[in-house]
Amino acid sequence: MALIEIRGLSKSFGEVKAVAGVDLDINAGEFITLLGPSGSGKTTVLRMIAGFEDPDAGTIKLNGEDITHLPPYDRDVNTVFQDYALFPHMDVITNIEYGLRVKKVNKEERRKKALEALEQVRLSGYEKRKPSQLSGGQRQRVALARALVNRPSVLLLDEPLGALDLKLRQQMQIELKELQREVGITFIFVTHDQEEALTMSDRIAVFDKGKIQQLDRPAAIYEKPVNEFVAGFVGVSNLITGNAAQTLLGKSGTFTVRPEKIQIDKAQGAAGTVKEVEYLGPSTRFIVDLDAGARLVVLRQNTDESAVDVMSMRGKKVNLSWAKESEYRVN
């Protein structure tokens, strides 16, 4: 039996249907990400699991118990927010102890558990600092420690890395996944960042228009998108359809080919013109208009070429080729 069972979950705000009949099973100990653009329904689902929003229809079960309409404090879940929600007047250790104090845990036990949680997030020695004396990454760790100290069955994370700069965000992605493995608690993570979802998740639920479009492992979501939305939203994808599909692939329908699967070949392949070159350091992105009518993005590693070499390709005629197995039908 799944740890969390969601059936027929729906929620509207006025005329807006935020969540439209979501079914989802979440297993114990997994890191699952709810991924989608703004307004896709992912955050509303998270808030209904937390108890901050009451669904219009459907049920939520945790460990077999119906928690659909229970208040947040009666659910065995904790939430970590993007803005950390730390008490500015309290030091780090008091912030972490807060939930235990509300539960009337005695002072000695409270301190012991808080120090253990602080060690788990690698902030031992920071007990007496105030949130204003910490960096963004350190504040995020304190928020995690405060949520983990209660040992909930489920930890809900609402875009928790959104306020961090890119380098720190990437570092925290690794640390968060390592922490989840260590503590063994189910993490439900909400983000609109595709790379973040692919990096951290055991499974990803891709949301659009209040529904789950695809639920699968990261590699399957990326390599085998079920429709045009998933193909276009998760990573960069080339969609080949209509006359271009018939000319290039010899078949009708809509197909996706990922940019890194395409080779630039001077001798053979589909002819086209390089319209734009974007030098990215370790790789270069080429925008190529094919004679057959499609515009494709090509990503190539800069193993030998310099920036001067790749930039000189703008306006040049090239041929593109890819393996047959790299074509995946999405419609």
N, C-alpha and C positions, 0 to 999 in steps of 0.2 A: 504494500500500500504506500502511495506517495505521502510525503510529509505534509504537503499542501495540495488540496484539491479544489480547483476553481471551476465552477460550472455555470454557464449562461450569464456571466457577470455583465451588467449594463449600467450605465450612468449618463444622464443628460443634465446639461446646464442650460435651462431655458430651451431654446430651439436647437441648441448644439448637442449632438449625440457624441459624447466624448468617448464612451466605451460601448461597443455594440455586440454583446453576446460572446464574451471571451471564455474559452475553456482552456485550462492549463493545469498540468500536474507538475509539481516540483519535488524532486527527490531529496532525501536527507543527505546533508554533507556536500551538496553540489553548489557550484558558483554559476548562477544563471543570470543573464543580462537581458533586460527589456530595452530594446534598441529601436529608435525611430525618430523622425523629425518632431519639431514642436507641434503640439496639437494632435499627435497620433494616438494618444490614450495611454501611453506607458506610465506616466507619472500618476495619472488618476487610478490606474490599477494598483500601483504601489501604495497609494494613500488609502485605498479601500482595504488592502491587506493590513495596513497599519491601524485602521480604525478611524482615520481622520476624515474620511468621506463615507457616507452610507449609500450602498448600492440601491438603484431603483428595482433591480431584479437580479436573481442569481444567488449562489451560495459560495461561501469560503469555508473550507474545513482545514483545521490544523491538528495533526495527529488524530484524525478521525472525529474531532469535536467541531461542531458548527460554531464558528466565531463571527458569522456574517454581521451581526448587529451588536456585538460586545463592544464596550468602550475600550480605547487604546490600552488603559492600565490593566485591563483584565486579559490581555493577549500576551502570549509568551514570545513577543517580538520586541526588537528595539530598532530605532531609526537613527541614521547619521545623515545630517543635512549638509548642503553645499556651504552654508554660512556658519557651520560648526555649532552654533547655538550654545556656546560656552558662557558661563556666568562671569562677567568681567571683574567683579569684586572678589571672587574666590580664587585662591591659588589652584595649581594643577591638581594636587592630591585631593582637595576638597571638592573640586569639580567632578573628579572620577568617583568619589565616595557618595555623591549626591543621591543616586538611585538606591543605593544600599541603605542610606539613612532614612529615605522615605519608607523603605520596607522594614524599618525598625531593626536592622542588623546591628548587633552590639559593636561598640567602638573598636575593640581590638580586632575582631573578625573583619570589620569594615576596612581598617587600615591594611591588614594583611592582604586582602583580596585586591585592593586598589594598587598596592605596590607590585603585586604579581602582574596586574594588567599593564602597569606602566613599563615593567620589564619586557612584556610581550611586544609592546610597540616601540621598544628600544629608546625609552626616555628616562631611564633610571638616573636619578640625580637632579631631575627637573621639578621635584615635588613642590617646592616653595615659590616657584615662578608664577606670575600672573599671566593670563592669556596675552596681554599687550606686550609682554617681554619675549614672546615666541614668534617664530617665523610661521608662514602659512602652512608649511608642511608639518611643523611641530604641533600647531593647533589642530590640524586634521588628525594627527596621531592621538592627541588627548581626547578628541571627540570619539574616536574609535575605542579607546580604552574605556571611556565612560559607558559606551554601549555594550562592550564585551564583558565588563565586570559583573553584570547580572546573569551572564551565561544564558542568553535567550536561545530558543530553538532556531530562530531565524533572525538574521541581521538584514535590515532594509537600508540600502544606500542610495540616496537621491542625488545623483550627479555630484558625488562628494569631492571630485578632483577638479571640478569646473573652474574654481577660483585660482588654481595654481598655474604658474608659468610652465611652458612646454617641457623643459628639462626636468623640473621637479615632478611634474605630472607623470612623465615616463618612469621616473624612479619609484614613485608611489604606486604605479600600476604593478610593478614587480613585487614590491613589499606587501601590497594588499593581498595579492594572490598567495604569496608565501605564508602570510598570517592566516589566511583562510584555511590553508592546508594544515597548519599547525593546530589551530583550535578546533577544526572539524565541524564548524557551525555552517548551516546553510546561508549563503549570501545571495540576496536578490538585489541586483545592481541596475540602476537606471542611468542611461546615457544616450546622447545623440551622436557620440563620437564612434565611428565605425572601427577605427584602428584600436581604440580602447576596448571595445567589445571583442574583437578578434583576438587581442592579446591575452585577455584575462579569463574568458568564459569557458566553462565546460559545455554549456549550450547557450544559444541565443534565440530569443523570440523577437522577430522583426515586426514592428507595429506600423500600421498605416490606417487612417480613417477609422480608428476605434477597434480594429481587428488585428489578430495575429496573421500576418501574411505567410510567414514560414517559421518553423521551430526546429532547430537542428544543431549539430555540432558546428563550430566556426568554419572548419574546412569545407563542410557540405554547403553551408550558407554561401560561402565565397565561390566555390567551384561549380555548384549546381543550384543556382537560384531558380525558384519555382515560377517567377513571373518578372515582368519588366521593372516593376517597382523595386524588388529586392536586388535585381541585377544592377540597377542604376544607383541605389542608395548605399549598398555595401561595397565600398571600394569604387574604383573607376571601371566602367564597363563599356565596351563597344557594342552597340545594338545594330545588327545588320538585318534589314527587312525589305519587303517589297521587291522591286526590280533588282536592287543591288544583291539581295539574297539569291535570287534566281540566277543572276549573272555570275556572281562570285562563288556561290556554293552549289549551284545547280539544284536548288530546292526552294520551296516556298515556306513562309513562316517568318518568325522573328528569332534570331539567334544572337547569343552573346559570345564575344571573344575577349578575354582580359588583355590589357595592354602589354603585360610582360610576356605573353605567349606569342607575340608577333615579332618576326624577324625582318629587318631591313636588308633586302637582297638586291644587289645591282644586276644580277643576271636573269632572275626569273621571279614569277609571282604576279600579284595584282598591281598594275601600274598606277602611279599617282604622283602628286606634287606635295612637297613639304611646305605647308603654309606657315607653320610656327615652330620654333625651337625653344624649349624652356630648360635651361641648364640648372640642375638641382644638386650639383656637387658629385655625389657618388653615382648618380644616374642622370639621364636626359629624357625629357618627355617631348615627343614629336607629334604634331598635329598634321595628319596627311589626308588630303582630299583625293580620293580614288577616281579614276576615269569612269568607273562603273557607277559613281553617284554617291557612295558612302564617305563619310568623314570618320577616320579612325585615329585613336590615340595609341601611340606606341611608346613603351617604356624600355629603355636600353641602359644597361650598366656601363659606366665609363671605365672599362678595364684598361684600355690603351689610349683612348682619345683624350685630348685636352679640350678646354672650353672653346678655344679658337677653332679646333677641328669640327666640333659638333655645330657651332653657330654658323659655320660656313655652309651647312646643308640647307639653310632656309632658301626656298625657291627652287631647289633641285628636284629633278625627276628621280623617283625611286620605285622599287618593286617591293611589295610586302608579301610575306608568306607565313603560314602557320600550320601546325599539325591538325589533321582532321579531328582528332579527339579533343582539341581545344575548343571546338564549336559546340555550344550547348544551347539546345532549343528552349526558349522561355515562353513561346506562344505559337 
